[in-house]
Amino acid sequence: MPDDLKSGVHRPSRYEPDLNPSYQDFAEQYRVAILPARVRKPRDKAKVEVGVQGVERWIMAPLRHRTFFSLSELNAALREGVRSLQSSWGIEMPQESALLALALKGQQGSLRVLHGALFVVVVRPGRVR
């Protein structure tokens, strides 16, 4: 759920927002739906924003003054932060491999292969205000 940004949404609407043609092409390329938040309705994104805020406070903030010398060291610190966040919110999670297997089992029928070609942005002529 992205914001109702002017560069992505041509005409906002509660039910059928008119997306920028390039943004729409991007969504069709990767077979995803883009449902922007309504204009001046912050409650549409409240739950998403709370989740982001939790990640910033519990995972990112403790790591901001640390220096990592390898990607594996950073990943280990991030895993520890995720465990800390889950324990503080009372979330019981299965092991990572079991969680992945469970997610794949539940979504196996709806998963699709992505296109081999990357999305290419096409510049369309237009007017500048």
Backbone bond lengths (Angstrom), bond angles and torsions (degrees), N, CA, C in turn:
res aa  C-N    CA-C-N  psi(-1)  N-CA   C-N-CA  omega(-1)  CA-C   N-CA-C  phi
1 M - - - 1.441 - - 1.522 108.11 -
2 P 1.324 116.74 94.42 1.459 119.10 178.02 1.527 110.96 -78.72
3 D 1.310 115.24 166.68 1.458 119.73 173.02 1.525 109.12 -66.19
4 D 1.300 115.43 165.64 1.452 120.88 176.89 1.534 107.90 -85.43
5 L 1.327 116.04 65.97 1.450 120.49 -175.43 1.523 111.15 -75.77
6 K 1.319 116.14 143.90 1.463 120.59 -176.23 1.524 112.30 -65.39
7 S 1.323 117.76 -31.41 1.459 118.98 -178.93 1.525 112.19 -77.06
8 G 1.328 118.23 -14.73 1.461 120.94 -179.04 1.510 114.08 -107.09
9 V 1.320 117.52 -25.38 1.458 121.18 -177.18 1.530 108.63 -117.77
10 H 1.333 115.39 118.27 1.462 120.48 -178.04 1.522 111.05 -73.70
11 R 1.339 116.95 -53.57 1.468 122.09 176.47 1.520 108.63 -131.34
12 P 1.327 117.49 115.42 1.459 119.22 -179.93 1.525 111.52 -71.33
13 S 1.311 115.71 145.91 1.457 122.53 176.34 1.516 107.69 -154.91
14 R 1.301 117.02 147.57 1.464 120.16 -179.16 1.525 111.67 -65.56
15 Y 1.333 116.89 -37.66 1.463 120.30 -174.16 1.524 114.07 -104.08
16 E 1.313 117.70 -40.58 1.460 121.40 -178.01 1.526 110.73 -133.33
17 P 1.324 118.58 79.73 1.460 118.56 178.58 1.531 110.31 -68.34
18 D 1.316 115.81 142.20 1.463 121.97 178.80 1.525 107.34 -91.36
19 L 1.339 116.02 109.54 1.456 120.76 -176.97 1.522 111.35 -83.23
20 N 1.313 114.89 154.45 1.456 122.75 172.14 1.535 106.79 -55.62
21 P 1.335 119.36 138.05 1.468 120.87 -177.67 1.535 114.00 -55.80
22 S 1.319 118.17 -39.45 1.470 120.03 179.12 1.532 110.93 -67.19
23 Y 1.323 115.80 -39.72 1.469 121.53 178.27 1.530 110.25 -64.44
24 Q 1.335 116.35 -40.71 1.456 121.42 177.90 1.526 110.74 -65.97
25 D 1.335 117.06 -41.79 1.464 120.70 177.30 1.520 111.04 -61.38
26 F 1.333 116.49 -40.43 1.461 121.29 177.79 1.536 110.41 -59.98
27 A 1.334 115.96 -45.87 1.464 120.40 -179.53 1.525 111.06 -63.56
28 E 1.314 116.82 -40.31 1.458 120.02 179.55 1.530 111.61 -69.78
29 Q 1.325 117.07 -36.07 1.466 121.03 178.76 1.525 111.15 -58.99
30 Y 1.341 116.60 -44.81 1.458 121.14 -176.82 1.527 113.10 -100.17
31 R 1.341 116.67 8.37 1.464 122.87 175.81 1.526 112.26 54.07
32 V 1.318 115.76 52.43 1.460 121.54 177.36 1.523 109.16 -123.93
33 A 1.311 116.09 158.42 1.462 121.41 176.54 1.522 108.63 -102.63
34 I 1.298 116.23 136.46 1.462 121.66 176.84 1.518 107.07 -112.66
35 L 1.324 115.63 114.08 1.461 121.83 179.66 1.520 108.48 -119.20
36 P 1.325 117.68 90.33 1.463 120.22 -176.86 1.520 112.04 -67.91
37 A 1.316 115.14 151.93 1.460 121.13 176.61 1.524 108.96 -65.83
38 R 1.307 115.51 152.63 1.461 119.43 179.18 1.527 109.91 -70.78
39 V 1.321 114.64 155.38 1.455 120.59 179.95 1.528 109.80 -65.10
40 R 1.325 116.01 132.56 1.469 123.92 177.88 1.525 113.46 55.62
41 K 1.334 118.27 32.83 1.460 122.58 177.72 1.526 108.99 -124.97
42 P 1.321 117.93 76.43 1.459 119.86 -176.69 1.524 113.28 -64.62
43 R 1.325 118.17 -18.95 1.464 118.93 -179.04 1.528 111.84 -67.97
44 D 1.330 116.94 -18.78 1.459 119.81 177.43 1.523 111.98 -63.06
45 K 1.328 116.94 -28.84 1.456 119.97 -176.04 1.528 113.30 -114.40
46 A 1.319 117.13 14.21 1.461 120.00 -173.60 1.522 112.83 -59.34
47 K 1.307 118.63 -47.29 1.464 120.93 -177.16 1.524 111.62 -66.35
48 V 1.317 117.01 -36.63 1.460 120.47 177.67 1.525 109.94 -66.10
49 E 1.323 116.07 -43.81 1.464 120.23 -178.92 1.523 111.93 -64.97
50 V 1.324 118.32 -36.20 1.466 120.89 177.70 1.521 110.44 -65.07
51 G 1.321 116.73 -38.97 1.460 120.14 177.03 1.513 112.18 -64.20
52 V 1.320 116.45 -42.40 1.466 121.30 177.79 1.527 110.05 -64.15
53 Q 1.324 116.55 -42.07 1.462 120.55 179.31 1.532 110.80 -61.96
54 G 1.325 117.64 -40.58 1.465 120.85 178.04 1.513 111.84 -62.47
55 V 1.326 116.66 -42.50 1.471 120.54 178.53 1.521 110.27 -64.26
56 E 1.321 116.97 -42.71 1.464 119.68 179.72 1.521 111.60 -62.58
57 R 1.323 117.30 -42.93 1.468 120.50 -176.32 1.521 113.62 -76.08
58 W 1.335 117.50 -40.79 1.460 120.69 -173.13 1.521 113.94 -92.16
59 I 1.332 117.03 -25.63 1.469 119.01 -175.70 1.524 111.35 -111.63
60 M 1.318 117.87 -51.78 1.458 121.21 -173.79 1.531 113.19 -76.24
61 A 1.323 117.43 -43.62 1.469 120.05 -176.31 1.529 113.49 -60.25
62 P 1.342 120.30 -44.90 1.464 118.80 178.78 1.531 113.78 -64.39
63 L 1.321 117.65 -20.48 1.466 121.15 -177.00 1.526 113.61 -95.78
64 R 1.326 118.65 -3.67 1.458 120.45 -170.57 1.529 114.30 -66.91
65 H 1.329 118.57 -25.18 1.462 120.20 -179.02 1.530 112.55 -103.31
66 R 1.322 116.60 5.84 1.460 120.28 179.29 1.524 110.75 -94.54
67 T 1.325 115.88 151.66 1.450 122.04 176.27 1.514 108.37 -113.29
68 F 1.327 116.58 129.69 1.461 121.47 -179.74 1.519 108.42 -110.60
69 F 1.333 114.76 137.72 1.456 120.14 -176.79 1.521 112.95 -105.66
70 S 1.329 116.99 -2.02 1.460 120.37 175.85 1.525 108.64 -152.21
71 L 1.304 114.18 157.08 1.461 120.03 179.17 1.528 110.62 -66.92
72 S 1.326 117.70 -36.04 1.465 119.94 179.48 1.532 111.18 -65.99
73 E 1.320 117.57 -35.28 1.462 121.35 176.88 1.538 110.90 -65.55
74 L 1.329 115.73 -42.30 1.466 120.53 176.91 1.523 110.77 -64.08
75 N 1.336 117.42 -44.89 1.458 120.85 179.45 1.518 111.97 -61.53
76 A 1.334 117.41 -38.62 1.471 120.61 177.97 1.526 110.67 -64.22
77 A 1.329 117.18 -41.42 1.461 120.86 178.56 1.530 110.91 -66.32
78 L 1.329 117.14 -38.61 1.465 120.62 177.90 1.525 111.17 -66.18
79 R 1.350 116.90 -41.13 1.471 119.79 176.96 1.521 111.39 -60.51
80 E 1.315 116.24 -41.45 1.465 120.24 178.66 1.531 110.54 -64.34
81 G 1.328 117.14 -39.26 1.457 120.59 176.81 1.519 112.23 -64.80
82 V 1.332 116.79 -39.27 1.470 120.61 177.60 1.521 110.02 -64.70
83 R 1.318 117.20 -43.47 1.477 119.97 177.39 1.523 111.05 -61.20
84 S 1.329 116.97 -40.77 1.459 121.30 177.98 1.527 110.98 -62.46
85 L 1.320 116.59 -44.02 1.465 121.08 178.53 1.521 111.06 -63.13
86 Q 1.326 116.70 -44.56 1.464 120.27 -179.46 1.522 111.50 -64.09
87 S 1.327 117.24 -40.95 1.460 119.44 -179.40 1.530 111.38 -69.70
88 S 1.342 116.96 -35.43 1.463 119.03 -179.90 1.525 111.53 -71.29
89 W 1.340 117.84 -30.06 1.464 121.28 178.97 1.518 111.82 -91.72
90 G 1.333 117.32 -0.12 1.460 120.84 178.60 1.512 113.63 72.12
91 I 1.323 116.92 32.65 1.462 121.11 -179.31 1.522 108.26 -96.21
92 E 1.321 116.21 123.80 1.461 121.19 176.16 1.519 108.23 -96.12
93 M 1.320 116.47 117.71 1.454 120.68 -178.39 1.519 110.16 -117.12
94 P 1.337 118.18 140.23 1.460 120.34 173.92 1.524 110.57 -70.96
95 Q 1.305 116.60 173.61 1.458 120.81 178.16 1.525 109.48 -58.23
96 E 1.335 116.87 154.03 1.460 120.82 -174.99 1.520 112.35 -58.97
97 S 1.329 118.58 -43.06 1.461 120.08 -178.83 1.525 110.62 -67.53
98 A 1.344 117.37 -37.41 1.461 120.53 177.57 1.523 110.53 -67.60
99 L 1.319 116.67 -37.33 1.463 120.97 178.82 1.527 110.42 -65.84
100 L 1.316 117.38 -41.80 1.458 121.07 178.62 1.522 110.35 -64.19
101 A 1.320 117.39 -44.50 1.462 121.06 178.98 1.522 110.96 -61.94
102 L 1.324 116.58 -41.14 1.464 121.00 178.60 1.526 111.16 -64.58
103 A 1.335 117.03 -43.24 1.463 120.88 179.33 1.520 110.90 -64.89
104 L 1.325 117.65 -42.72 1.457 120.39 179.85 1.522 111.63 -66.85
105 K 1.325 116.74 -37.68 1.464 120.21 179.32 1.520 110.65 -63.59
106 G 1.321 117.15 -43.10 1.453 120.98 -178.71 1.511 113.87 -72.31
107 Q 1.339 117.31 -24.87 1.460 120.69 -175.02 1.524 113.09 -112.29
108 Q 1.311 117.95 7.06 1.458 121.28 -173.87 1.532 112.23 -57.08
109 G 1.323 117.78 -39.39 1.458 120.13 -177.81 1.514 113.63 -71.19
110 S 1.323 117.84 -26.47 1.463 119.96 -175.81 1.524 113.69 -99.90
111 L 1.335 118.85 -6.62 1.463 120.66 179.40 1.522 110.23 -73.47
112 R 1.308 116.39 140.21 1.459 122.07 179.03 1.522 109.23 -128.90
113 V 1.301 115.24 156.76 1.459 120.91 176.42 1.526 107.92 -79.35
114 L 1.336 116.28 133.91 1.459 119.87 176.57 1.519 109.84 -71.47
115 H 1.306 116.12 154.93 1.459 120.98 177.04 1.526 109.45 -60.99
116 G 1.316 115.91 147.52 1.452 119.96 177.15 1.519 112.66 -70.84
117 A 1.328 116.27 -29.37 1.464 120.59 -178.68 1.522 110.02 -86.47
118 L 1.316 115.44 140.93 1.454 120.37 176.35 1.516 110.00 -78.69
119 F 1.324 115.62 158.50 1.457 120.82 177.98 1.519 109.16 -72.90
120 V 1.308 116.18 131.30 1.458 121.97 179.61 1.529 107.43 -112.08
121 V 1.320 116.15 126.62 1.461 120.81 179.12 1.512 108.94 -78.62
122 V 1.315 115.15 128.00 1.466 121.41 178.32 1.513 107.64 -105.35
123 V 1.323 116.62 128.50 1.465 121.39 178.83 1.517 107.12 -86.05
124 R 1.320 114.93 119.58 1.460 120.85 179.45 1.537 108.78 -101.41
125 P 1.311 116.67 143.25 1.469 117.78 178.00 1.521 109.48 -68.09
126 G 1.302 114.85 144.75 1.461 120.05 -179.05 1.505 110.14 -163.14
127 R 1.280 115.27 178.22 1.452 118.93 179.68 1.533 110.77 -101.33
128 V 1.305 115.71 151.88 1.444 122.12 178.52 1.513 107.37 -114.08
129 R 1.325 115.89 129.74 1.468 119.14 -179.89 1.500 110.85 -91.05
